[in-house]
Amino acid sequence: MGAQWKAKHKDIAANAKGKLFGKLAKDIMIAARNGADPKDNAKLRMAVEAARKVSMPKDTLDRAIKKGAGLTGETVHFEQVIYEGFAPHRVPVMVEVLTDNTNRAASDMRVLFRKGQQGTPGSVSWDFDHLGLIEAEAATPGADADTAAIEAGAQDLLPADEDGVTVFLTDPTDLDLVSRALPAQGFTVLSAKLGYRPKNPIAASSLSAEQLEEVESFLAAMDDNDDVQHVYAGLAG
């Protein structure tokens, strides 16, 4: 039984990693449209760094860059669509979709939102800030997050969590600039991306264990969809 459980667990982990690589490859292909050299393409540089941090194979990474830059002769056409609505128990949700088939994506979203409520454009986005989100951890003893935020040009920060990860918040246009400045302030950047942060998140403690499980199950199903790149929920704690 133990051996079967381990094998099953490894399959699940492998599938999850495969899905993650697929999402990152899309980010890389989209970014590479503006140039195949990360040194001259800030968006591509951040996408490549994110892929390397999760150990994406080099050939997979290189293939995504070449495909996105049009160096393989293949046509890459993805459209970004933002879906808004609510998870169960009125938890607001923003869903970033990157798809080569908008009809399929729209159909999938209608099905996935059945356990919540799909909204119209603007019905939820007003309650989120569009920001640069940089996850970083102290690399040197005594590194001060507040000082680092000021010196690097971040707008604000979320204090380090139990794993020691601080989230620096930036204006969308300053994301690359701040992520490049943080190492000099004693912080190692773990990830840097544009995303959404809820203005008035619902406290997880206000939901029962059963309700919270329903919300988490909804979000997991969303994230598992191949066209979904990121899911942002207005849930705190």
N, C-alpha and C positions, 0 to 999 in steps of 0.2 A: 504494500500500500504506500509506504514511504517513497519507494523508488518511482512508482507511478505518479505520485503527487509532485515529486521533484521534476520529472520529465514534463508534466503538464505545465508546471510553473515556468520552466525554461522556455517552453513553446510560447506561453503568454508574453514573457519578457521579450523574446525575439520578435514576436509580432508587433509589440508596442514600439520597439526600437525601429523596426521597418517602417512603421507609420510615421515616426518622428523624422526619420531620414527623408521620407517622401515629402513631408511638409517643408523641411529645410531646403530640399532640392528645388521646390517651387520658389521659395524666397530667393534662392541664388539665381535661378533662371530669370526671374523678373528683374532683379538688380543688374544682371549682366547685360541687359538690353542697352544700358548706358555705358558699356565698355567692359572688356574682359580682364582688365588689370586692376586688382583691388587697390593698388597704390593710388590710382587716379579716380577711383570710384568708391566713395565713402559708404554708400549703401551696400555695395557688394562686399566691401571689406568687413562690415559688421555681420553680414550673412555668412561669410566664410568663417569668421571667428566663432560664430555660434555653432556651426557644423563641426569645426575642429574640437570644440569643447566636449562634444558628445561622441567623439571618435568616429565621425563619418569616414569611410574608406576614401583614400585619396583619389582613386579612379572614379568613384561615384561623384565626388566633389568636382573634379576636373571636367567630367562629362556634362554635369549640370551647367558649369560656366560656359563651356563651348556651345552647348545647345542653346542657352539663353542668348548668347552673343551672336548666334547665327552662323557659327563656324562649322557646323556639321551638315548644313544643307536642310535640316529639319525646320519646320515651321512651329514655333511655340506661341500659342495664343491663350493667355489666361486673363480672365476678367475678375476684378475684385468687387465684391458686393457685400454690403453691411446689412445684416438682418437684426432687427430689434424686437424685443418683446419681454415676456416674463416667464421665469421658471415657475414651478409650483409654489404656492404661498406668496405670490406677488413679488418674487425676487427679480429685480430688473436684470436683463441680460443683453449684451452686445456680442454679436457673432460675426467674425471676419471670415468671409468665404473667398477662396481663390480657385476659380473653376474654368475648365475648358468647355463646359456645357451648362449655361445658365438655366436652361429649362429643367435639367436634371437636378441641379442644386435647389431651385425653387420648390420642386416637388418634394425633395428630401426634407427641406426646412418645414414645409407644411406638415409633414408626418411627424417630425421630431418635436414641433411645437404643440402637438395635440395634448401633451401632458402638461402644458403650460398655456401660454397665450401669445400668438404672434401679433406684433404691433405694426403700425405704419411708420414710414420714415419720420424721425423726429419725436416719436412717442416716448422714447426712452433716452435717446442720446443727449437730451438737454440735462440729464442728471449725471452725466459723465464728463470728465475733462479729458481731452486728447493731449497726451504728453509723451515725452521721451522717458523711458523707464530703464534705469541702469542698475543692475544687481552687482554689488561689489562687496568684497570682504577685506578687512585690514590685513596688510601684508607686512607691516612693520609694527613693533611694539609701540604703544602710545599714539598711534594714528588716530586723529580726532575727526569724526565724521562731519561735525558742524563746520570746522575750519576747512576741511577738504571741499565741502559743498560750496562754500564762499569762494575759495581760491580757484576752483575748477569752473565756476560759473553756473552751478545748478540752482534751480529755483527753490527747491525744498528737498527734504529727505524723510524717509520712514526709518525710525531707529532700528538697529540690528535686531533680528529675530533670534530665536534660541540656537540657530545654526551659525550666528555671527554674520548674517548677510544683511547689509544695508541697501535700501533702494533709494537711489538719487533720482529726483524728478527734474526734468528739464523742459524748456520750450522745445517743440518738435524740431525746429531748425538748428538747435544747439546740441542735439544728441551726440553726433560724432565728435564735436569739439570737446564736450565735457568728458566723454568716455576716454578720449586721448589724454586729457589733463589729469585724470584721477590717479594714475600710477605714480606720478610725481608727488602726490599728496599722501602716498603710503597705502593706496588701495588697489587690489587686483580686481579688474572687471571680469565678472562671470558671464554677463549677458547684457546686451544693449538693444533695445527695440522701441518702436513707436507703439503705443497702446492706449487703453482707456482705463481711467481710474474713477470709481464711483464717488460722487459728491456726498451722498447720504446713504451709505450702506446699511443694510438691515443687520442687526446683531444676530449672530448664529445662536446665541444664548436665548433669544426670544422665540426660537423654534423648538419644538419637542424633538426627541431623538428620531422619531419616525418621520417627522416633517423634514428634518435636516437630511435624512437618508434619501427621501424623495427628491429633494433639490440636487443632492450630489449625484444621484443616479441620472437625473435629467442632464446635468452638465457633462457627465462622463459620456453619455450617448451622443451628445452634440460633438464633443471633442473627438469621438471615435470615427466620425464621418470623414471620408477621404478628402472632401472639398473644404472642410473647415480648417482654417489656419490657427485661429485664436478664439477663445471664449472668455469674455469678461463679465463677471457677475457682481452685482451690488450686494455682496455679502461680506461681513467683517467677523473676524474671530474664528 
